[in-house]
Structure formats: C-alpha cells, structure tokens
Amino acid sequence: MRKIFRFFKWLYPGMRIKRWIFLCAVGIFCVGIGSAKVVSKYDHLNMFIGALLLLLGIVLLTLGIKYMVKSFISILLPERKRELVDILYQKRQLQKGPRITAIGGGTGLSVLLQGLKEYTSNITAIVTVADDGGSSGRIREEFDLLPPGDIRNCLVALADAEPLMRELFQFRFEENSELRGHNFGNLFITALSKITGDFEKAIKESSKVLAIRGQVVPSTLHKIKLIAEHTDGTKTIGESKIPNRGVPIRKLYLNPSECNPTEEALEAIYEAEAIILGPGSLYTSVLPNLLVKGVTEAILRAKAIKIYVCNVMTQSGETDNYTASDHVRTITEHTHPRIIDYCVVNTAPVPFFLQEKYKEENAYPVINDSSKIREWGYKVIEDDVISTTNFVRHSPEKLARCIIDLLISLRRGT
C-alpha cells in the first residue's frame, strides 16, 4: 500500500510532471494503434493512417520523455541552464579525455588546472603540503592539520559548481575580523577534517561540494617542513621564510626526509598519460612534491610523457636571474635527469608597463635559452602561453591548448 501511495504522489498538483506522463501515455497509445494498422492487411489507406499515427506516437513519446527528464533536472540541478544533450555530450567527451597528472602548488598549478578541465575530467592534481604561511600556516599550527590553502586553490580551479560557490571558497575575511586573513575554503576543509577525522576524506567531501572535474590529492600526509641550504652555507627552515632570506639557494630538503607519498598520488602517476610539473614557485611549490620519498622514482618508472612548464617571471628570493635552463637544471639536480621529456617555454614578450611593475618586486621575465635545454637532450615547446592583462601569468586557455596539442600529436605519431 505504501508503494502505491508513493506512486500516486507523482499525480499531486504542482509536480509539473503529470502533463508529460499524459503526453507519454498518448504517445504509447498512438504507437500501439499505428503499429496495429501498419501490420494489418486491410487496405493502403489504413496502412497510411497507421504510419501517421505511429510517427505521431514516436514524436509525442520522445517529447514527453525529454521534458519529463528536463523537469527532473531543473529540480535536482537548477543551476544547469544548458540543454540536457549539451550537458551529456560534454560529460561524455571529458570522460574520454587524456589522463593527466599535474604536480605542483600555488597559483601556477591552479591556472593550469583551470585550462585542462575544459579538455578532460581525468585530471589528478598532486599538491604540496609544505605551506606554513598565511591562513594555511595558522591552521597548521592551531589545529595540527596539513595546510589546506594550495589544495583549496586546486579544488576551486577544477570546480564545476556555480561561480558563487567558487567565490565563497575563495572568500577572505577582512583584517578587522577575528577571522582576519582566513579563507572560507580553508576553514571549511579544516572543519570537515575535524568532523571526519581524516584530512583526505575532507578533501574528497569538499570535491563533491564543488563538483570538481578530476581529483586533488596531497603529495604526502606527513607534516613536512622545507629546509633551504643557501650558497653561503646557512639554512632557512619554513616555506614562507625561504624567499625572504635573499641569498641564492643551493639545495632544498624536507624534514622529515623519510616522508611517504599518498597511495592516490602514486596511482595517479602510474596511470597517467602525461605528467606535468609546474608552473609555480620552483623551490616552494614544485620541488617539495618531487622530494617526497618515492615520487621521483614513480615518475621515472611511469610510461607517461613528462612535461615541465617553465615559469614566465623570476621570483625574488628563489629564482633571481634564473633563465629557462636554470629552472630545468635545478629540477634535474634535485631529482633525476630523465624526469623531464618536454619543456614548455614562453615566447611572447612581456609588455613594458608590466615589466616596470614587476621590477618593484625584483622580478623579471625568464630568459628563453632553449638552445641549451635542447643540448641537454630535452625537447622544447616554444609558444605564446601567457596572459598579460593586469599580471604576467600563464593563460589557462593557451597553456592547456599547447599541452593538449602535444598529446594529440604524440597519439598520432607526428
């Protein structure tokens, strides 16, 4: 009886479903009558009328099902204004996209992900957890959790949720507030970590809230700290302090050095068609992931194409006066010479007004010395991959297109 009662709920006023059920019923009736007349042996007129009824029934049935499904979609997913066929087509196409694993952190990685998600949903972002400054650093110290900041940026970059939800996760509380400097997204992930008792599970639940295309995983679950050894023999401990030292970096370490990678990170590396390093801060975003025990070895064993996206601008305190080849050399010296197959280097000029603006931060365009990179045995992709509207950054669209074009050409063997 309860099941029968539930069935009749579909007929309640205001459900906006009865009309489409009725249309489907009429369509089925017409299909039945039309089929009977078509197969009958009476005369050609009956067969003609039957064919018309059959055609009418199919049209009515198709329309009824279409609008019934749209009625469900409008309730369950009210933000989806596009045609259902467009949504399904996009989802199916993205599921067929290449398996890409992107490794890094900071703004650079989120920019890359923002572009790649338009071509594939088979994306895994492996993110550094070495951040100890700002909101993430405070959460790390106060709640004894891994820093959520870089992970939050990647979640938002891959999000398929409404813009308002993305803005909410990136909202930063004002300085005159008790929560000054904190991002809502950081606090959300922190709260979920406490509720679930698991940082990884908190990330997965946040991924569901934002309906991300792909997945975001930490490179390790150990509470690591970065240690930079400088050319003068001194050492700086802490990711946020390293750029402020003002002395060139000779070597980067992790403490503890025996930290293990997450299973999801290793799995993503082994299953990838392409592994992308960067863009992002060389010493504080990209290298920390590669120094986690077993990550470099996994990348070397993986069958994927290894691509390094070189930074566009130097970074004060980290890569002062670095050329493109200096970036490549630093990565290979800390890991292994075969960790890179291709290097993406920008060729577009940086406008003069932006160069003047960046001079105030002691940052300059990275010099393209790709000939030296080629001499070392690496392939170089030179292209315009930047955006220069208000800041000098990689363009999500240009960079993603460059990488996808490379993968397509490799698949075709050209």
C-alpha positions as CSV (number, residue, x, y, z in Angstrom):
1,M,0.0,0.0,0.0
2,R,2.8,2.4,0.9
3,K,4.4,1.9,-2.6
4,I,1.0,2.5,-4.3
5,F,0.6,5.7,-2.2
6,R,4.1,6.9,-3.2
7,F,3.3,6.3,-6.9
8,F,0.2,8.5,-6.7
9,K,2.3,11.3,-5.3
10,W,3.5,11.9,-8.9
11,L,0.0,13.0,-9.7
12,Y,-0.2,15.6,-6.9
13,P,-0.9,19.2,-8.1
14,G,2.2,21.4,-8.7
15,M,4.5,18.5,-9.5
16,R,4.8,19.6,-13.2
17,I,5.1,16.1,-14.3
18,K,1.5,14.9,-15.0
19,R,1.4,16.7,-18.4
20,W,4.5,14.8,-19.6
21,I,3.2,11.5,-18.2
22,F,-0.1,12.1,-20.1
23,L,1.9,13.0,-23.3
24,C,3.9,9.8,-23.0
25,A,0.7,7.8,-22.5
26,V,-0.9,9.3,-25.6
27,G,2.3,8.6,-27.5
28,I,2.3,5.0,-26.4
29,F,-1.4,4.7,-27.4
30,C,-0.7,6.2,-30.8
31,V,2.3,3.9,-31.3
32,G,0.1,0.9,-30.4
33,I,-2.8,1.8,-32.7
34,G,-0.5,2.9,-35.5
35,S,1.6,-0.4,-35.4
36,A,-1.6,-2.4,-35.5
37,K,-2.9,-0.6,-38.6
38,V,0.5,-0.8,-40.3
39,V,0.7,-4.6,-40.0
40,S,-2.9,-5.1,-40.9
41,K,-3.8,-6.4,-44.4
42,Y,-6.9,-4.2,-44.9
43,D,-6.0,-1.5,-47.4
44,H,-3.4,1.1,-48.2
45,L,-5.4,3.9,-46.5
46,N,-5.4,2.1,-43.2
47,M,-1.7,1.4,-43.5
48,F,-1.1,5.1,-44.3
49,I,-3.1,6.3,-41.3
50,G,-1.3,3.7,-39.2
51,A,2.1,5.1,-40.3
52,L,1.0,8.6,-39.4
53,L,-0.2,7.5,-36.0
54,L,3.0,5.6,-35.5
55,L,5.1,8.6,-36.4
56,L,2.9,10.9,-34.2
57,G,3.2,8.5,-31.3
58,I,7.0,8.3,-31.6
59,V,7.2,12.2,-31.6
60,L,4.8,12.5,-28.6
61,L,6.7,9.8,-26.7
62,T,10.1,11.4,-27.4
63,L,8.8,14.9,-26.4
64,G,7.2,13.5,-23.2
65,I,10.4,11.7,-22.1
66,K,12.6,14.8,-23.0
67,Y,10.5,17.3,-21.0
68,M,10.0,14.8,-18.1
69,V,13.8,14.5,-17.8
70,K,14.2,18.2,-18.1
71,S,11.7,18.7,-15.3
72,F,13.7,16.4,-13.0
73,I,17.0,18.2,-14.0
74,S,15.5,21.6,-13.2
75,I,14.7,20.5,-9.7
76,L,17.8,18.4,-8.9
77,L,20.3,20.7,-10.7
78,P,18.6,24.1,-11.0
79,E,21.8,25.8,-12.0
80,R,22.1,23.8,-15.2
81,K,20.6,26.1,-17.8
82,R,22.0,24.4,-20.9
83,E,20.2,21.8,-22.9
84,L,20.5,18.3,-21.4
85,V,22.0,17.0,-24.6
86,D,24.8,19.5,-24.3
87,I,25.5,18.5,-20.6
88,L,25.6,14.8,-21.5
89,Y,27.8,15.4,-24.5
90,Q,30.3,17.5,-22.6
91,K,30.4,14.9,-19.7
92,R,31.0,12.0,-22.1
93,Q,33.7,13.9,-24.1
94,L,35.5,14.9,-20.9
95,Q,35.5,11.3,-19.7
96,K,37.3,10.3,-22.9
97,G,40.0,12.9,-22.4
98,P,43.6,12.1,-21.6
99,R,44.7,11.0,-18.2
100,I,46.8,13.9,-16.9
101,T,48.6,14.2,-13.5
102,A,49.7,17.7,-12.6
103,I,52.2,18.2,-9.8
104,G,52.9,21.5,-8.0
105,G,51.1,24.1,-5.9
106,G,50.3,27.7,-5.6
107,T,48.7,29.9,-8.2
108,G,50.6,28.3,-11.1
109,L,49.1,24.8,-10.7
110,S,45.5,26.2,-10.3
111,V,45.9,28.2,-13.5
112,L,47.0,25.0,-15.4
113,L,44.0,23.0,-14.0
114,Q,41.6,25.7,-14.9
115,G,42.5,25.3,-18.6
116,L,42.9,21.5,-18.6
117,K,39.4,20.8,-17.2
118,E,37.9,22.1,-20.5
119,Y,39.5,19.1,-22.3
120,T,39.4,16.2,-19.8
121,S,37.9,15.2,-16.5
122,N,40.7,12.6,-16.0
123,I,42.8,15.0,-14.0
124,T,44.7,14.4,-10.8
125,A,46.4,17.3,-9.1
126,I,49.2,16.3,-6.7
127,V,49.6,19.2,-4.3
128,T,52.4,20.3,-1.9
129,V,51.6,20.5,1.8
130,A,54.7,22.4,2.8
131,D,53.0,25.8,3.1
132,D,53.4,27.3,6.6
133,G,52.4,31.0,5.9
134,G,49.2,33.0,6.0
135,S,45.9,31.3,6.7
136,S,47.3,27.8,6.0
137,G,50.2,28.3,8.4
138,R,47.9,29.4,11.2
139,I,45.6,26.5,10.6
140,R,48.6,24.2,10.6
141,E,49.8,25.4,13.9
142,E,46.5,25.9,15.7
143,F,44.7,22.7,14.6
144,D,47.7,20.5,13.9
145,L,46.5,19.8,10.4
146,L,48.1,19.8,7.0
147,P,47.9,23.3,5.3
148,P,44.7,23.4,3.1
149,G,45.5,26.6,1.0
150,D,47.1,25.1,-2.1
151,I,44.6,22.3,-2.1
152,R,41.7,24.7,-1.9
153,N,43.0,26.7,-4.9
154,C,43.1,23.5,-6.9
155,L,39.6,22.4,-5.9
156,V,38.2,25.8,-6.9
157,A,40.2,25.6,-10.2
158,L,38.6,22.2,-11.1
159,A,35.2,23.1,-9.8
160,D,32.1,22.7,-12.0
161,A,29.9,24.4,-9.4
162,E,28.2,27.7,-9.6
163,P,30.5,30.8,-9.6
164,L,29.0,31.9,-6.3
165,M,30.2,28.6,-4.7
166,R,33.7,29.2,-6.1
167,E,33.8,32.7,-4.8
168,L,32.6,31.5,-1.4
169,F,35.5,29.1,-1.1
170,Q,38.0,31.9,-2.1
171,F,36.4,34.5,0.2
172,R,39.0,36.0,2.6
173,F,37.8,37.6,5.9
174,E,38.8,41.2,6.4
175,E,41.6,42.4,8.7
176,N,39.3,43.8,11.3
177,S,37.7,40.5,11.9
178,E,38.6,37.7,14.4
179,L,39.0,35.5,11.4
180,R,41.2,38.0,9.6
181,G,43.3,36.6,6.8
182,H,41.5,33.2,6.8
183,N,39.8,31.9,3.6
184,F,36.4,30.4,4.0
185,G,37.5,27.4,2.0
186,N,40.4,26.8,4.4
187,L,38.1,26.9,7.3
188,F,35.6,24.6,5.5
189,I,38.3,21.9,4.9
190,T,39.5,22.3,8.5
191,A,36.0,21.8,9.9
192,L,35.5,18.7,7.7
193,S,38.8,17.3,8.8
194,K,37.8,17.6,12.4
195,I,34.3,16.1,11.7
196,T,35.6,13.2,9.7
197,G,38.9,12.8,11.5
198,D,40.6,12.4,8.1
199,F,42.2,15.1,6.0
200,E,42.0,13.1,2.8
201,K,38.3,12.4,3.4
202,A,37.7,16.1,4.0
203,I,39.3,16.9,0.6
204,K,37.0,14.3,-1.1
205,E,33.9,15.7,0.5
206,S,34.9,19.2,-0.5
207,S,35.4,17.9,-4.0
208,K,31.8,16.7,-4.0
209,V,30.5,20.1,-2.8
210,L,32.4,21.8,-5.7
211,A,31.6,19.1,-8.2
212,I,35.2,19.1,-9.4
213,R,36.3,17.6,-12.7
214,G,39.0,15.2,-11.6
215,Q,40.6,14.8,-8.1
216,V,43.0,16.7,-5.8
217,V,45.4,14.7,-3.6
218,P,48.2,15.8,-1.2
219,S,51.6,14.6,-2.1
220,T,52.1,13.3,1.4
221,L,50.2,13.2,4.7
222,H,53.3,13.9,6.8
223,K,53.6,17.4,8.3
224,I,56.7,18.3,6.4
225,K,58.9,21.5,6.6
226,L,61.1,22.9,3.8
227,I,64.7,23.5,4.5
228,A,66.8,25.6,2.1
229,E,70.6,25.4,2.2
230,H,72.0,28.7,0.7
231,T,75.2,29.3,-1.2
232,D,76.8,30.9,1.9
233,G,76.3,27.8,4.0
234,T,73.3,29.0,6.0
235,K,69.9,27.3,6.2
236,T,66.4,28.6,6.3
237,I,63.6,26.5,7.7
238,G,60.0,27.1,6.6
239,E,58.4,27.6,3.2
240,S,57.2,31.2,3.9
241,K,60.7,32.2,5.1
242,I,62.8,30.9,2.3
243,P,62.0,33.7,-0.3
244,N,62.8,36.4,2.4
245,R,66.4,35.2,3.0
246,G,67.8,37.0,0.0
247,V,70.6,34.5,-0.6
248,P,70.7,32.1,-3.6
249,I,69.6,28.6,-2.8
250,R,72.0,25.7,-3.3
251,K,69.9,22.8,-2.1
252,L,66.4,22.0,-0.8
253,Y,65.5,19.4,1.8
254,L,62.4,18.1,3.5
255,N,62.0,17.4,7.2
256,P,61.3,14.6,7.9
257,S,63.2,13.3,4.9
258,E,61.6,9.8,5.1
259,C,58.0,11.1,4.4
260,N,56.0,8.7,2.2
261,P,53.7,9.7,-0.7
262,T,49.9,9.0,-0.6
263,E,48.7,6.0,-2.4
264,E,46.4,8.1,-4.6
265,A,49.4,10.2,-5.7
266,L,51.4,7.1,-6.8
267,E,48.4,5.6,-8.5
268,A,47.8,8.8,-10.5
269,I,51.4,8.9,-11.6
270,Y,51.5,5.3,-12.8
271,E,48.2,5.6,-14.7
272,A,48.9,9.0,-16.3
273,E,49.3,9.6,-20.0
274,A,51.0,12.8,-19.2
275,I,52.7,14.1,-16.0
276,I,53.1,17.9,-15.8
277,L,55.5,19.6,-13.4
278,G,54.6,23.3,-12.7
279,P,54.1,26.0,-13.4
280,G,54.7,27.5,-10.0
281,S,57.3,28.6,-7.5
282,L,60.3,26.4,-8.3
283,Y,61.6,25.8,-4.8
284,T,58.4,26.1,-2.7
285,S,55.7,24.7,-5.0
286,V,57.2,22.2,-7.5
287,L,60.2,20.7,-5.8
288,P,58.6,19.9,-2.4
289,N,56.4,17.3,-4.2
290,L,59.4,15.7,-6.0
291,L,61.4,15.4,-2.8
292,V,58.8,13.2,-1.1
293,K,60.3,9.7,-0.9
294,G,59.3,7.6,-3.9
295,V,57.7,10.3,-6.0
296,T,60.6,10.9,-8.3
297,E,61.1,7.1,-8.7
298,A,57.5,6.6,-9.5
299,I,57.6,9.3,-12.2
300,L,60.7,7.7,-13.7
301,R,59.0,4.3,-13.9
302,A,55.8,5.7,-15.3
303,K,55.1,5.4,-19.0
304,A,53.7,8.9,-19.2
305,I,55.2,11.8,-21.1
306,K,56.9,14.1,-18.6
307,I,56.4,17.8,-19.2
308,Y,57.9,20.8,-17.3
309,V,56.2,24.1,-17.7
310,C,58.8,26.8,-17.1
311,N,57.9,29.9,-15.2
312,V,57.4,33.2,-17.0
313,M,58.8,35.5,-14.4
314,T,61.7,35.1,-11.9
315,Q,60.8,35.1,-8.3
316,S,62.6,37.2,-5.8
317,G,64.5,35.2,-3.2
318,E,64.0,31.9,-5.1
319,T,65.0,32.3,-8.8
320,D,66.7,35.6,-9.1
321,N,68.5,35.9,-12.6
322,Y,67.3,32.4,-13.5
323,T,67.0,31.5,-17.2
324,A,64.7,28.7,-18.5
325,S,67.7,26.3,-18.5
326,D,68.4,27.2,-14.8
327,H,64.9,26.1,-13.9
328,V,65.4,22.8,-15.7
329,R,68.9,22.3,-14.2
330,T,67.6,22.9,-10.7
331,I,64.8,20.3,-11.1
332,T,67.1,17.6,-12.5
333,E,69.9,18.2,-9.9
334,H,67.3,17.7,-7.1
335,T,65.8,14.6,-8.8
336,H,67.0,12.8,-11.9
337,P,68.0,13.9,-15.5
338,R,65.2,11.9,-17.0
339,I,62.3,13.3,-15.0
340,I,61.6,15.7,-17.9
341,D,60.9,14.9,-21.6
342,Y,59.5,18.2,-22.8
343,C,59.9,21.7,-21.5
344,V,57.3,24.4,-22.3
345,V,58.9,27.8,-22.7
346,N,57.0,31.1,-23.3
347,T,58.0,33.1,-26.3
348,A,55.5,36.1,-26.0
349,P,57.0,39.4,-24.9
350,V,56.0,40.9,-21.6
351,P,54.6,44.4,-22.0
352,F,56.9,47.2,-20.8
353,F,54.4,48.6,-18.3
354,L,54.2,45.2,-16.6
355,Q,57.9,44.8,-16.6
356,E,58.2,48.1,-14.7
357,K,55.5,47.0,-12.3
358,Y,57.3,43.7,-11.6
359,K,60.7,45.5,-11.1
360,E,59.3,46.8,-7.8
361,E,59.1,43.1,-6.7
362,N,62.6,42.4,-8.1
363,A,61.0,40.0,-10.7
364,Y,61.9,39.9,-14.3
365,P,60.9,37.9,-17.4
366,V,62.7,34.5,-17.6
367,I,65.2,34.5,-20.4
368,N,64.5,31.9,-23.1
369,D,67.7,30.0,-23.6
370,S,66.0,26.9,-25.0
371,S,69.1,26.0,-27.2
372,K,70.9,25.0,-24.0
373,I,67.9,22.9,-22.9
374,R,68.0,21.1,-26.2
375,E,71.7,20.5,-25.9
376,W,70.9,18.5,-22.7
377,G,68.7,16.2,-24.7
378,Y,65.3,17.7,-23.8
379,K,62.6,18.7,-26.3
380,V,61.4,22.3,-26.1
381,I,58.0,23.6,-27.0
382,E,58.2,27.3,-27.6
383,D,54.9,29.2,-27.7
384,D,52.8,32.1,-26.5
385,V,51.3,30.7,-23.3
386,I,50.9,33.9,-21.2
387,S,48.2,36.4,-20.2
388,T,49.3,40.0,-19.7
389,T,46.2,41.9,-18.8
390,N,47.0,43.0,-15.2
391,F,49.5,40.4,-14.2
392,V,52.1,38.3,-16.1
393,R,50.7,34.7,-15.7
394,H,50.3,31.7,-17.8
395,S,47.0,31.8,-19.7
396,P,44.8,28.8,-18.8
397,E,43.5,28.5,-22.3
398,K,46.8,28.9,-24.1
399,L,48.7,26.6,-21.9
400,A,46.1,23.9,-21.9
401,R,45.8,24.1,-25.7
402,C,49.6,23.8,-26.0
403,I,49.7,20.6,-23.9
404,I,46.6,19.0,-25.5
405,D,48.1,19.7,-29.0
406,L,51.3,18.0,-27.9
407,L,49.4,14.9,-26.6
408,I,47.3,14.7,-29.8
409,S,50.4,14.9,-32.0
410,L,52.1,12.2,-29.9
411,R,49.0,9.9,-30.2
412,R,49.1,10.4,-34.0
413,G,52.8,9.8,-34.1
414,T,53.5,13.1,-35.8
